Amino acid sequence: MNLDTLRTICMSFPGATEGIKWEDHICFMVGEKMYCITGEWGGVSIKVTPEQFDELTEREGITPTAYMARNKWVTIAQFDKLRRAEWDLILRQSYDIIRSKLPKKLQNELG
């Protein structure tokens, strides 16, 4: 897993966009709402379910995201902290969680 593979996965979801925020953070969004944040600094932050939050933060190299932990975001320090299948699943789930909070009209437009 690397940044290019992460980008390929994130951009494969319907309506996904990519942008830069805070000068150097690469953000993957749906409906202008972020579901994955990364950058040259190496970590990846994603939204997870409450159950996943507890499970994942017990693993080495995965911590609650600063300022976003109350919203169940975790930061994965390095790409090798998850297997490829886990990345595929967790990125899709993060996308789905954020997408589900969008207005129904926008969700329908995304397909």
CORJOGI-V297857 format. One record per run of one state. SS is the DSSP state (H for helix, E for strand, L for the rest). FROM is the first residue (numbers start at 1). LEN is the number of residues. Records with the same first field share a line. If there is no record, write none. Layout:
SS = FROM-LEN / FROM-LEN
This chain:
L = 1-2 / 12-4 / 22-3 / 31-2 / 40-4 / 48-2 / 57-5 / 65-4 / 72-1 / 77-2 / 82-2 / 101-3 / 111-1
H = 3-9 / 50-7 / 69-3 / 79-3 / 84-17 / 104-7
E = 16-6 / 25-6 / 33-7 / 44-4 / 62-3 / 73-4
